[in-house]
Amino acid sequence: MAASRQQACCAPDDLQFPAAPAALPRPAQRGPFLWATPMQQSTLQAIQAHAVADYPRECCGLIVATAGGEAYVACRNVATTPSEHFILPAEDYAAAEDQGEVLALVHSHPNAAANPSDADRVICEESGLTWHIVSVGQVTGEAPECGDLQSISPCGYVAPLVGRQFAHGILDCYTLVRDFHARELGIHLNQYEREDDWWEKGQDLYSLDRLRAEGFEQIEDEPRRGDMILMQIRSTVPNHAGIHLGDGQMLHHLHGRLSEVVPYGGMWTERTRYIVRHKEARHG
């Protein structure tokens, strides 16, 4: 990836996977799943070994075309919650690039199928690489073992506005606001790095100063389609945003849920701190 040396490759999974249950069913099929990918047998075996060694953490790594042939380069997962998502540090990506062309990115899904999440698909598009996902689980009293492997490649996937899965920093309430403005209003908002629970760490993603810098103005009149609603949920600052759709409806995305359209009233109006409208949408 062009920006690989400057920024980490980060792809949190959208679902918060629970801890391993007392017993997991064994995979219906075992061994190499080469029909899903053209990778070499030795590469697949290295991936499976890494996934098992890092279990119950998500492993991550890169497939590289080295001078000696295709190779799997195991990387570190520096996420603070490594059983739920991975962050592959930029320096590990750069070290892999020094060995040859990066062909694909790999990560595991502990205690879950290898089905790509919405966040996997979104970041796959951004990376420009093929992604391989391997499932890994453990039957009580036995060693962890890998199940199926699935592959995805950039294909133009765009997460839907309604029904997308949640992944903080990738597909969350601010992402939904950005996507709505871009797709429905032709307004492109900046992206901001945001930590988990940023509102508890002295950060203020939705401050009026930042919103004004983005071109928003606080409104006092009746909200209309495209206005951004800023809400405060168990926080000292607004930490949730939605989009007013008109007709008393709001589009929003809560942690742990799919994005949805709900009636704007009751608890949502009680939690609302201010509503803003982008200056370019004022007459839209």
Beta strands, then each sheet from edge to edge (+ up, - down):
strand 1: 9-12
strand 2: 60-66
strand 3: 69-75
strand 4: 85-88
strand 5: 100-110
strand 6: 130-137
strand 7: 145-152
strand 8: 216-218
strand 9: 228-231
strand 10: 240-246
strand 11: 249-252
strand 12: 260-263
strand 13: 272-278
sheet 1: 1+ 4-
sheet 2: 3+ 2- 5+ 6+ 7-
sheet 3: 8+ 13- 9+ 10- 11+ 12-
end
